Amino acid sequence: MAKIPIRFGWFVLAVALSLSCQWLGKQAGTVDVASTNRNVRFGVPVWTRAKRPAREETTIERDEYVLSYNDATKTANWVSWQLTKGDIGDAPRSSFEADDRLPTGFLRVTGATYEGSGFDRGHLCNSKDRTSSPEANDATFVMSNIVPQAPNCNQRGWEEFESYCRTLAKRGSELHIVAGPYGVGGEGSKGERDFIGKGEVQVTVPAFLWKAVLVLKDGETAPNRDTRTIGIWMPNDQSIDGDWKKHIVTVADIEKRSGYRPYPLVNDSVARTITSRRDSGE
């Protein structure tokens, strides 16, 4: 049997190690997104269940947020963003646009897709969290950041919690937020629907909306065992009023229900402590 030259053997080993590191990185949610993107500072959310088809996990990175797009549902699986005082300004609301960063062959959702459906075009990374400039606000109106949301859910409880998060940011906290839809079937102003849309473009109406928030106090650079986390799991229907605190759950509950781990790079022992603690909402 011919001997493999030592230098060639080392080359093969180096390639194998490189591929292994890439694979491990992908499992940890660190591949395809710049490590310097502040919106995934504590890791790209990780799917913890059976492997998904590739077309259901398309990562899109922007300066304003990072999201995972699902071509089957025509919505994001999740959107992750950092919120600080500097993100909040007075830029005006933009207009809804199709996402031109989706891969070739993906059908584009437009603002018109939602017309007459009885559901709001609900932001995941919300408009007011990105009002430091018109360009930042424009990014939140891309349709991959939008889900069909019951008007009462969008305009009452969900919006009140968004406002509460901005209050924390204005006081100097640094928030790391991950939000997404879950399930199929919600109730809008015109009744229950599983899907909305026209022709080939059918958008899944989620049954619930969820949000995980990690709150770093002014001056903190990393989570510790006392770090605050807030979980919200809200039905996507017309029963929702302005009291978002009724829908508080632990972040561990969100992980279990949604299948996503929002902050995979947080130290395991710290993560177990802070994600299992139910917040009071005060």
Backbone bond lengths (Angstrom), bond angles and torsions (degrees), N, CA, C in turn:
res aa  C-N    CA-C-N  psi(-1)  N-CA   C-N-CA  omega(-1)  CA-C   N-CA-C  phi
1 M - - - 1.472 - - 1.527 108.94 -
2 A 1.338 115.90 133.89 1.464 120.33 -178.75 1.520 110.39 -68.17
3 K 1.317 115.65 139.63 1.459 120.54 178.15 1.526 110.15 -83.08
4 I 1.345 115.28 140.88 1.462 120.74 177.19 1.511 108.28 -84.84
5 P 1.332 118.60 125.71 1.465 120.18 178.56 1.517 111.08 -54.23
6 I 1.344 114.99 141.94 1.468 119.98 -176.25 1.521 111.30 -57.34
7 R 1.359 116.19 -43.70 1.457 118.51 -177.55 1.531 111.27 -62.66
8 F 1.343 115.48 -38.41 1.453 119.29 178.09 1.533 110.68 -66.56
9 G 1.343 115.22 -38.10 1.468 119.28 178.38 1.511 111.77 -61.40
10 W 1.338 116.30 -42.97 1.469 119.64 177.79 1.531 110.82 -63.76
11 F 1.330 116.31 -36.37 1.466 119.77 178.90 1.527 110.85 -62.81
12 V 1.343 116.12 -45.97 1.463 120.83 179.09 1.526 110.37 -60.47
13 L 1.350 115.81 -42.61 1.458 119.87 -179.88 1.527 110.61 -63.37
14 A 1.322 116.94 -41.32 1.469 120.54 -179.29 1.523 110.84 -63.52
15 V 1.350 116.16 -41.90 1.462 119.67 178.91 1.526 110.45 -63.48
16 A 1.342 115.57 -43.33 1.466 119.89 179.88 1.517 111.40 -61.11
17 L 1.331 116.15 -43.63 1.460 119.84 178.75 1.518 111.54 -63.97
18 S 1.331 115.57 -39.97 1.464 119.65 179.19 1.520 110.99 -62.12
19 L 1.346 115.98 -46.05 1.461 119.60 179.10 1.515 111.58 -63.71
20 S 1.344 116.35 -38.64 1.459 120.55 178.73 1.517 110.57 -62.61
21 C 1.342 116.53 -42.67 1.467 120.28 -179.89 1.526 110.57 -64.49
22 Q 1.354 115.79 -38.81 1.453 118.48 178.13 1.517 110.81 -64.08
23 W 1.338 116.95 -42.19 1.463 120.43 179.94 1.516 110.58 -63.34
24 L 1.351 116.26 -45.41 1.458 119.47 179.19 1.507 111.24 -63.63
25 G 1.325 116.12 -38.75 1.448 120.02 178.20 1.513 111.49 -61.20
26 K 1.340 115.99 -39.92 1.461 119.68 179.95 1.521 110.92 -64.84
27 Q 1.347 116.36 -38.46 1.457 118.71 178.23 1.526 110.81 -65.11
28 A 1.326 116.38 -31.93 1.464 120.03 -178.30 1.515 111.96 -87.78
29 G 1.321 117.83 0.28 1.448 120.58 177.15 1.509 113.65 76.94
30 T 1.324 118.43 33.40 1.460 120.58 -176.57 1.520 113.68 -116.74
31 V 1.336 118.46 -1.96 1.451 121.32 -178.85 1.527 109.99 -93.27
32 D 1.327 117.64 149.48 1.457 125.62 175.22 1.524 113.63 77.81
33 V 1.306 119.05 -1.12 1.456 121.82 178.30 1.518 108.37 -128.78
34 A 1.320 115.97 131.30 1.466 119.86 -178.80 1.526 110.38 -58.73
35 S 1.330 115.66 134.20 1.468 120.06 -178.31 1.513 111.86 -66.16
36 T 1.341 116.55 -16.64 1.450 120.19 -179.14 1.530 112.96 -89.07
37 N 1.326 118.27 -2.30 1.457 120.34 -178.60 1.528 109.37 -71.38
38 R 1.300 116.69 115.59 1.468 121.97 -174.90 1.521 113.22 -64.45
39 N 1.333 116.69 -19.40 1.460 120.47 -175.95 1.525 113.62 -76.86
40 V 1.326 117.20 -11.43 1.464 121.48 174.84 1.527 108.57 -130.22
41 R 1.303 115.87 43.65 1.456 121.28 -176.32 1.519 112.56 -58.54
42 F 1.327 117.15 -33.56 1.463 120.62 -179.56 1.525 111.86 -107.46
43 G 1.329 114.63 27.56 1.456 120.48 172.28 1.514 113.52 106.71
44 V 1.325 114.83 150.28 1.456 121.54 172.57 1.525 107.80 -74.92
45 P 1.340 118.91 128.39 1.471 120.64 179.82 1.528 112.40 -48.34
46 V 1.314 115.58 136.33 1.470 122.42 -174.35 1.519 111.03 -108.44
47 W 1.325 115.31 132.74 1.471 121.71 173.64 1.513 107.89 -77.62
48 T 1.326 117.85 124.14 1.457 121.60 -171.55 1.520 113.83 -102.38
49 R 1.308 117.61 1.46 1.463 120.34 -178.30 1.518 110.68 -107.32
50 A 1.348 116.98 -155.18 1.467 121.23 -177.97 1.524 109.93 -60.72
51 K 1.317 115.59 150.96 1.461 121.02 -177.27 1.526 110.83 -60.99
52 R 1.344 115.07 137.64 1.461 120.93 179.04 1.530 110.44 -92.01
53 P 1.340 117.83 153.36 1.468 120.41 171.94 1.526 110.30 -60.35
54 A 1.314 116.82 148.39 1.466 121.08 -174.25 1.524 112.71 -58.19
55 R 1.326 117.67 -38.32 1.467 120.23 -176.73 1.522 112.14 -67.12
56 E 1.331 117.65 -10.99 1.452 120.06 179.60 1.527 112.18 -98.19
57 E 1.312 117.31 4.11 1.465 121.05 -179.02 1.526 109.85 -138.67
58 T 1.309 117.13 71.19 1.457 121.98 178.29 1.526 108.63 -103.86
59 T 1.314 116.82 113.22 1.465 120.91 -177.55 1.523 110.49 -86.19
60 I 1.331 115.48 130.12 1.457 122.26 177.13 1.526 107.90 -121.33
61 E 1.337 115.14 124.58 1.453 121.19 -176.32 1.523 110.79 -109.42
62 R 1.312 115.55 126.97 1.459 122.13 173.41 1.528 108.87 -128.46
63 D 1.324 115.73 165.46 1.462 118.94 175.82 1.521 111.21 -64.37
64 E 1.332 116.29 -27.03 1.468 120.84 -173.85 1.527 113.25 -88.41
65 Y 1.328 117.96 -24.39 1.461 122.58 -179.58 1.525 108.94 -171.94
66 V 1.321 115.36 169.44 1.464 122.87 171.14 1.514 106.61 -123.26
67 L 1.328 117.61 137.67 1.461 118.73 178.97 1.515 111.25 -137.52
68 S 1.316 114.85 157.79 1.462 123.13 172.92 1.523 106.95 -110.03
69 Y 1.334 116.40 118.62 1.464 120.72 -176.07 1.520 110.86 -98.58
70 N 1.324 115.37 140.81 1.455 122.43 -179.43 1.526 108.59 -114.14
71 D 1.326 116.25 109.30 1.467 120.00 -176.95 1.522 111.99 -70.77
72 A 1.321 117.34 -18.84 1.467 119.79 177.97 1.528 111.18 -74.60
73 T 1.327 116.97 -40.93 1.469 120.54 -178.17 1.522 112.46 -92.49
74 K 1.350 116.84 -16.71 1.466 123.76 -176.11 1.536 111.47 64.13
75 T 1.324 115.86 28.71 1.461 122.09 173.32 1.526 107.86 -138.28
76 A 1.310 115.90 173.16 1.459 119.91 173.64 1.522 110.19 -74.27
77 N 1.328 116.15 149.05 1.464 120.77 166.76 1.520 109.33 -74.77
78 W 1.338 115.01 -39.47 1.460 122.84 177.67 1.524 108.98 -161.23
79 V 1.326 114.45 157.64 1.463 121.99 171.82 1.525 106.92 -130.55
80 S 1.328 116.90 134.21 1.468 122.23 -177.72 1.526 109.40 -121.53
81 W 1.339 115.85 132.82 1.461 119.11 178.29 1.533 111.48 -153.10
82 Q 1.327 114.06 155.15 1.454 121.70 174.63 1.529 108.06 -97.90
83 L 1.322 115.84 142.17 1.466 120.59 178.81 1.520 109.69 -127.10
84 T 1.316 115.48 122.77 1.465 121.83 175.33 1.529 108.69 -131.17
85 K 1.304 115.37 172.09 1.465 121.08 179.62 1.525 111.22 -56.93
86 G 1.327 116.80 -37.04 1.455 121.07 -178.14 1.511 114.70 -67.09
87 D 1.338 117.91 -14.61 1.465 121.49 179.06 1.520 112.84 -82.28
88 I 1.324 116.20 -11.70 1.462 121.20 -172.44 1.524 109.53 -104.78
89 G 1.329 115.36 118.86 1.452 120.19 -179.07 1.512 110.96 -140.38
90 D 1.330 115.75 -140.87 1.461 119.92 -178.08 1.529 112.82 -130.62
91 A 1.309 117.45 24.14 1.468 120.51 178.03 1.526 109.51 -63.02
92 P 1.323 117.97 141.52 1.473 120.83 -179.40 1.523 111.87 -74.07
93 R 1.341 115.33 160.16 1.456 120.61 176.56 1.520 110.44 -64.61
94 S 1.309 114.27 145.07 1.457 120.90 -179.16 1.526 109.55 -95.12
95 S 1.316 117.18 -161.30 1.465 122.60 177.68 1.525 109.07 -124.27
96 F 1.323 116.21 153.86 1.464 121.62 -174.62 1.529 111.18 -73.94
97 E 1.337 114.05 136.92 1.456 120.72 -178.18 1.526 110.16 -138.06
98 A 1.340 117.00 149.85 1.471 121.38 173.09 1.524 108.92 -65.92
99 D 1.322 116.04 154.39 1.467 120.75 -179.14 1.521 109.68 -87.59
100 D 1.335 116.71 112.03 1.463 120.20 -178.53 1.523 112.65 -82.03
101 R 1.336 117.39 1.56 1.469 120.04 178.48 1.529 112.93 -96.55
102 L 1.316 117.44 0.01 1.461 119.46 177.47 1.526 109.98 -68.70
103 P 1.329 117.47 148.78 1.466 120.32 -179.07 1.526 112.77 -60.57
104 T 1.315 115.82 155.42 1.459 121.74 176.13 1.532 109.72 -58.11
105 G 1.311 116.15 134.22 1.462 120.94 179.24 1.509 113.59 100.35
106 F 1.320 118.02 -15.70 1.458 121.24 177.13 1.533 108.73 -80.23
107 L 1.333 116.75 132.71 1.458 120.87 175.99 1.522 109.76 -71.62
108 R 1.333 116.71 136.70 1.463 121.43 -177.15 1.523 111.62 -90.82
109 V 1.318 115.90 130.38 1.457 121.98 170.63 1.523 107.47 -84.95
110 T 1.329 117.09 137.54 1.456 121.61 176.20 1.521 109.36 -119.11
111 G 1.309 116.26 171.30 1.457 119.61 177.72 1.515 112.06 -59.96
112 A 1.332 116.24 -32.40 1.463 120.77 -178.86 1.520 112.56 -67.93
113 T 1.328 117.64 -21.42 1.466 121.69 -179.95 1.525 110.94 -57.22
114 Y 1.324 117.49 -30.44 1.461 122.56 -175.18 1.530 113.12 -89.31
115 E 1.318 117.79 -11.20 1.465 121.03 -173.28 1.524 111.82 -60.68
116 G 1.340 115.82 131.99 1.456 122.21 178.05 1.508 115.32 74.61
117 S 1.333 117.71 8.09 1.470 120.56 -174.81 1.524 113.57 -83.91
118 G 1.330 116.80 -21.58 1.468 119.68 -173.69 1.511 113.00 87.36
119 F 1.355 116.26 4.05 1.462 121.12 178.60 1.523 110.00 -119.69
120 D 1.335 115.35 142.27 1.459 120.51 174.60 1.522 110.19 -73.59
121 R 1.317 115.18 157.17 1.459 120.92 168.23 1.524 105.81 -84.21
122 G 1.321 115.10 92.45 1.462 121.12 -171.33 1.512 112.91 -88.70
123 H 1.334 115.96 124.15 1.466 120.75 177.76 1.533 111.18 -71.96
124 L 1.327 116.19 142.73 1.464 120.76 167.14 1.522 107.96 -88.91
125 C 1.353 118.16 -66.27 1.463 119.03 165.80 1.524 105.54 -77.94
126 N 1.326 117.06 109.18 1.464 118.62 -168.04 1.519 113.53 -78.65
127 S 1.314 113.53 156.77 1.464 121.89 -173.51 1.527 112.93 -56.76
128 K 1.311 117.90 -45.07 1.467 120.85 -174.17 1.528 112.98 -71.69
129 D 1.327 117.58 -15.89 1.469 120.49 175.14 1.521 111.84 -76.44
130 R 1.328 116.76 -9.32 1.454 121.15 -178.00 1.529 109.06 -134.38
131 T 1.325 115.39 63.75 1.460 120.65 -179.26 1.525 112.09 -115.98
132 S 1.334 117.04 19.79 1.461 120.48 178.20 1.524 111.70 -71.80
133 S 1.337 116.64 -22.95 1.460 121.50 178.71 1.523 108.66 -158.21
134 P 1.335 117.29 156.90 1.472 119.41 176.50 1.532 112.24 -58.15
135 E 1.338 116.40 -36.89 1.463 120.08 -179.31 1.528 111.45 -64.82
136 A 1.336 116.28 -40.22 1.469 120.16 178.65 1.521 110.50 -65.09
137 N 1.328 116.51 -40.11 1.458 119.66 179.55 1.517 111.39 -69.27
138 D 1.329 116.87 -36.10 1.465 120.55 177.94 1.526 111.37 -53.89
139 A 1.329 116.11 -40.42 1.469 120.91 -175.54 1.518 112.28 -62.04
140 T 1.333 117.69 -30.31 1.468 120.01 -177.91 1.522 111.95 -75.68
141 F 1.332 117.40 -14.11 1.459 121.11 -178.67 1.529 112.80 -96.16
142 V 1.325 117.11 6.61 1.463 120.75 172.86 1.531 107.92 -71.33
143 M 1.322 117.82 134.76 1.465 121.28 -168.73 1.526 114.73 -66.83
144 S 1.329 118.72 -17.42 1.469 119.66 174.98 1.530 111.06 -69.42
145 N 1.325 118.07 -15.77 1.464 123.77 177.95 1.530 111.94 -94.74
146 I 1.330 116.89 8.51 1.463 122.60 -172.79 1.526 110.56 -117.63
147 V 1.339 116.11 144.11 1.467 121.69 174.22 1.527 109.21 -132.11
148 P 1.348 117.52 153.90 1.467 119.44 174.01 1.538 109.52 -68.35
149 Q 1.325 116.02 114.89 1.460 120.72 -174.22 1.530 110.30 -123.64
150 A 1.330 116.41 133.04 1.458 121.13 176.70 1.522 109.43 -55.99
151 P 1.333 118.59 135.16 1.463 120.43 -177.03 1.523 113.78 -53.23
152 N 1.331 117.70 -43.78 1.471 119.00 -179.53 1.522 111.70 -67.07
153 C 1.307 117.21 -35.56 1.463 120.92 177.34 1.527 109.56 -65.93
154 N 1.322 116.39 -48.38 1.457 121.53 -176.73 1.522 112.33 -66.49
155 Q 1.315 117.11 -43.54 1.458 121.71 -170.21 1.524 114.14 -93.85
156 R 1.318 117.09 -8.60 1.469 119.43 -178.75 1.530 110.69 -116.15
157 G 1.320 117.02 -96.41 1.467 119.77 -173.17 1.516 114.47 -57.61
158 W 1.342 117.32 -46.42 1.462 121.61 -178.44 1.527 110.56 -62.30
159 E 1.335 115.97 -45.43 1.460 120.04 -179.24 1.533 111.07 -66.48
160 E 1.327 116.98 -37.47 1.466 119.72 179.08 1.532 110.93 -63.49
161 F 1.324 116.51 -38.02 1.466 118.74 177.82 1.525 110.86 -70.02
162 E 1.326 117.54 -38.45 1.459 120.17 175.11 1.532 110.50 -56.93
163 S 1.331 115.61 -44.26 1.462 120.46 -179.86 1.521 110.97 -64.18
164 Y 1.325 116.95 -39.46 1.470 121.03 178.27 1.529 110.46 -61.28
165 C 1.322 116.79 -42.21 1.471 120.44 179.01 1.522 110.96 -62.56
166 R 1.321 117.05 -39.79 1.466 119.59 177.96 1.528 111.23 -66.16
167 T 1.312 117.01 -33.79 1.459 120.15 176.17 1.525 110.59 -61.38
168 L 1.328 116.63 -43.09 1.468 120.21 177.64 1.522 110.57 -61.80
169 A 1.336 116.39 -41.89 1.471 120.38 -179.97 1.524 110.99 -64.74
170 K 1.308 117.05 -41.17 1.459 121.05 -179.75 1.533 111.57 -64.12
171 R 1.331 116.43 -25.47 1.468 121.02 178.31 1.527 112.26 -83.77
172 G 1.332 116.51 -1.28 1.454 119.88 175.69 1.508 116.14 111.10
173 S 1.325 118.76 -3.25 1.463 120.68 178.85 1.523 110.49 -76.82
174 E 1.326 115.15 154.79 1.469 122.83 174.55 1.514 107.36 -109.98
175 L 1.330 116.56 116.75 1.458 120.94 -175.61 1.528 110.62 -104.46
176 H 1.319 115.43 138.30 1.456 122.05 173.61 1.525 106.79 -116.48
177 I 1.329 115.01 112.47 1.461 121.92 -168.33 1.520 110.11 -116.97
178 V 1.331 115.23 135.94 1.464 121.45 172.54 1.524 106.85 -129.68
179 A 1.324 116.74 129.62 1.466 120.40 -178.38 1.517 109.72 -135.77
180 G 1.337 115.43 152.98 1.458 118.89 178.89 1.516 112.65 -167.28
181 P 1.324 116.84 172.48 1.464 122.70 175.35 1.523 110.71 -94.75
182 Y 1.336 114.95 164.30 1.465 118.95 175.89 1.527 109.41 -148.48
183 G 1.320 115.42 139.04 1.457 121.42 172.91 1.520 113.74 77.54
184 V 1.335 114.56 -173.26 1.462 121.89 -176.99 1.521 108.96 -132.64
185 G 1.332 115.36 129.48 1.458 120.57 173.62 1.512 113.67 107.38
186 G 1.331 116.36 110.35 1.459 121.74 176.69 1.514 109.93 -133.26
187 E 1.330 115.17 174.43 1.465 120.62 -178.34 1.521 109.95 -119.02
188 G 1.325 115.75 115.69 1.448 120.80 177.20 1.509 111.87 -100.49
189 S 1.310 116.77 -165.32 1.468 120.97 -178.13 1.527 112.38 -70.60
190 K 1.339 116.78 -15.26 1.468 120.75 178.62 1.520 112.26 -111.36
191 G 1.317 116.28 18.18 1.456 120.11 177.19 1.511 113.43 105.80
192 E 1.332 115.48 -170.06 1.455 121.79 -174.61 1.533 111.40 -81.26
193 R 1.323 114.93 140.72 1.459 121.42 177.08 1.521 109.64 -145.06
194 D 1.321 115.96 143.84 1.462 120.88 172.06 1.526 111.00 -93.97
195 F 1.337 115.48 -31.70 1.455 120.95 -178.49 1.526 109.50 -141.53
196 I 1.329 116.00 152.33 1.450 121.31 171.11 1.525 107.86 -130.16
197 G 1.311 116.62 161.98 1.456 119.34 176.85 1.507 112.50 135.52
198 K 1.324 113.69 -177.20 1.452 121.01 -177.44 1.523 108.87 -134.94
199 G 1.337 116.12 134.56 1.455 120.18 177.84 1.521 112.22 63.84
200 E 1.328 115.61 -133.14 1.460 120.52 -177.47 1.522 113.39 -71.88
201 V 1.316 117.21 -25.39 1.467 120.67 -176.18 1.526 109.39 -84.57
202 Q 1.320 115.10 99.77 1.457 121.92 178.58 1.529 108.54 -116.95
203 V 1.316 116.13 119.83 1.465 122.28 -176.62 1.521 109.19 -101.09
204 T 1.314 116.95 128.82 1.466 121.23 179.25 1.515 110.65 -70.39
205 V 1.325 115.91 131.33 1.462 121.70 174.34 1.530 107.78 -88.65
206 P 1.335 118.32 117.81 1.467 119.09 -178.19 1.533 112.34 -73.35
207 A 1.309 115.36 153.20 1.467 120.78 175.84 1.523 111.36 -82.28
208 F 1.336 116.10 -27.98 1.469 121.86 -178.51 1.523 109.41 -140.82
209 L 1.323 115.43 158.44 1.453 123.47 168.42 1.515 107.54 -120.57
210 W 1.329 116.57 139.08 1.470 119.53 -179.86 1.521 110.22 -129.29
211 K 1.332 113.80 156.13 1.459 119.77 178.71 1.522 109.34 -150.31
212 A 1.332 115.77 132.33 1.473 122.38 175.08 1.524 107.60 -114.36
213 V 1.331 116.47 133.70 1.465 121.35 -177.91 1.524 109.26 -130.13
214 L 1.325 115.97 125.43 1.461 122.72 174.35 1.525 106.64 -107.98
215 V 1.335 116.52 125.82 1.462 121.56 -172.26 1.524 110.40 -113.40
216 L 1.335 115.69 111.33 1.460 120.35 173.59 1.524 108.94 -94.34
217 K 1.314 116.51 128.29 1.457 120.11 177.98 1.524 110.45 -69.62
218 D 1.323 115.69 160.04 1.457 121.33 179.64 1.524 109.92 -54.29
219 G 1.329 116.63 122.71 1.456 121.38 179.24 1.509 114.36 98.83
220 E 1.334 118.07 -17.87 1.471 120.47 177.80 1.527 110.36 -78.52
221 T 1.317 115.94 140.55 1.464 120.22 -179.23 1.524 112.96 -109.51
222 A 1.323 117.20 -15.45 1.461 120.83 -178.54 1.523 109.53 -152.96
223 P 1.333 117.67 154.00 1.468 120.23 178.53 1.525 111.72 -65.41
224 N 1.319 115.93 147.32 1.457 122.66 171.11 1.523 107.81 -131.48
225 R 1.311 117.33 -176.29 1.469 120.48 -174.34 1.525 113.51 -65.84
226 D 1.323 116.91 -15.65 1.468 120.53 178.75 1.524 112.96 -98.87
227 T 1.325 117.26 -0.27 1.463 120.73 -177.89 1.523 110.56 -64.11
228 R 1.310 114.12 138.52 1.461 120.87 -178.42 1.526 111.25 -83.52
229 T 1.316 116.88 136.38 1.464 122.24 169.74 1.523 108.12 -129.91
230 I 1.327 115.48 145.97 1.467 121.81 179.37 1.519 108.16 -128.67
231 G 1.309 115.94 130.33 1.455 120.91 175.18 1.521 110.51 -115.10
232 I 1.322 116.58 139.10 1.469 122.18 177.00 1.528 108.41 -128.22
233 W 1.324 115.81 130.15 1.462 122.29 176.58 1.524 106.21 -130.17
234 M 1.341 116.78 105.59 1.464 120.88 -168.22 1.520 111.47 -121.33
235 P 1.342 117.88 129.10 1.466 120.07 176.01 1.526 111.44 -61.67
236 N 1.307 115.87 141.38 1.464 121.07 179.74 1.524 108.85 -91.94
237 D 1.328 115.40 71.83 1.461 119.25 -178.42 1.524 110.89 -149.32
238 Q 1.308 115.47 -178.40 1.460 121.37 -174.21 1.522 113.60 -85.68
239 S 1.328 118.04 2.75 1.470 120.83 179.12 1.523 112.75 -78.77
240 I 1.323 117.61 -9.95 1.459 121.49 -171.68 1.526 111.46 -75.82
241 D 1.342 115.22 130.56 1.460 120.52 173.35 1.529 108.51 -108.07
242 G 1.319 117.20 -163.44 1.454 120.47 -175.07 1.513 115.57 -81.22
243 D 1.318 117.83 -2.64 1.464 120.88 -175.83 1.527 110.64 -89.96
244 W 1.317 116.89 88.65 1.465 121.06 -178.19 1.518 112.88 -69.00
245 K 1.342 116.79 -21.50 1.468 120.51 -176.74 1.527 112.29 -64.38
246 K 1.330 116.81 -22.70 1.470 120.27 177.55 1.520 111.92 -63.25
247 H 1.311 116.20 -18.92 1.461 121.24 -172.33 1.524 112.37 -109.53
248 I 1.323 117.14 16.73 1.463 120.48 178.24 1.525 110.14 -72.71
249 V 1.316 115.96 133.19 1.459 123.44 172.05 1.523 106.59 -134.29
250 T 1.310 117.23 174.73 1.461 119.38 173.81 1.530 109.40 -79.88
251 V 1.314 116.73 157.59 1.464 120.25 174.81 1.532 109.90 -65.51
252 A 1.324 116.21 -30.45 1.474 119.72 174.84 1.529 110.64 -62.13
253 D 1.338 117.27 -36.90 1.463 120.87 175.84 1.529 110.50 -62.33
254 I 1.326 116.09 -42.20 1.457 119.94 179.05 1.526 110.38 -62.67
255 E 1.328 116.82 -43.21 1.467 120.54 177.57 1.521 110.74 -57.29
256 K 1.332 115.96 -44.96 1.462 120.83 -177.01 1.526 111.50 -67.46
257 R 1.331 116.81 -42.21 1.462 120.48 -176.14 1.529 112.43 -77.66
258 S 1.322 116.77 -46.53 1.466 120.58 -174.01 1.521 113.43 -80.69
259 G 1.337 116.29 -27.80 1.464 120.36 -175.28 1.511 113.41 90.14
260 Y 1.340 117.91 0.41 1.460 121.16 -178.88 1.523 111.61 -111.87
261 R 1.338 115.45 136.85 1.458 122.33 171.69 1.520 107.19 -96.45
262 P 1.340 118.42 112.28 1.467 120.15 -170.95 1.526 114.92 -70.28
263 Y 1.338 117.80 -31.26 1.466 120.16 -172.25 1.533 110.70 -130.39
264 P 1.340 117.43 70.07 1.466 120.22 -171.34 1.526 114.93 -68.46
265 L 1.338 118.89 -16.93 1.463 120.50 -178.24 1.523 113.11 -92.64
266 V 1.323 117.66 -2.32 1.463 119.89 174.72 1.523 108.77 -72.28
267 N 1.328 116.60 137.04 1.465 122.41 178.25 1.529 110.78 -46.11
268 D 1.334 116.84 132.58 1.464 121.33 -173.22 1.523 113.34 -55.62
269 S 1.321 117.85 -46.25 1.463 119.89 -177.05 1.526 110.98 -67.28
270 V 1.333 116.47 -37.63 1.465 120.17 176.28 1.523 109.77 -66.88
271 A 1.329 116.35 -44.41 1.460 120.70 -178.59 1.522 111.74 -60.12
272 R 1.321 117.07 -43.65 1.467 119.58 179.64 1.518 111.35 -59.81
273 T 1.327 116.55 -38.58 1.466 120.67 -178.73 1.518 111.74 -69.70
274 I 1.320 117.04 -49.72 1.464 119.44 -171.73 1.525 113.09 -79.00
275 T 1.338 117.81 -27.37 1.461 118.59 -178.78 1.535 112.02 -83.66
276 S 1.304 118.23 -16.02 1.471 121.02 -179.77 1.528 112.20 -92.16
277 R 1.344 117.12 -4.61 1.453 121.50 -178.12 1.531 110.43 -93.19
278 R 1.332 116.08 123.16 1.472 120.15 -179.47 1.521 109.46 -83.46
279 D 1.329 115.44 126.36 1.459 120.96 -177.51 1.534 111.12 -77.45
280 S 1.334 115.20 152.85 1.465 120.72 -179.36 1.523 113.05 -86.60
281 G 1.344 115.97 -18.43 1.449 119.56 -177.53 1.508 113.96 83.67
282 E 1.326 116.47 6.86 1.484 120.21 -179.08 1.516 111.30 -94.43
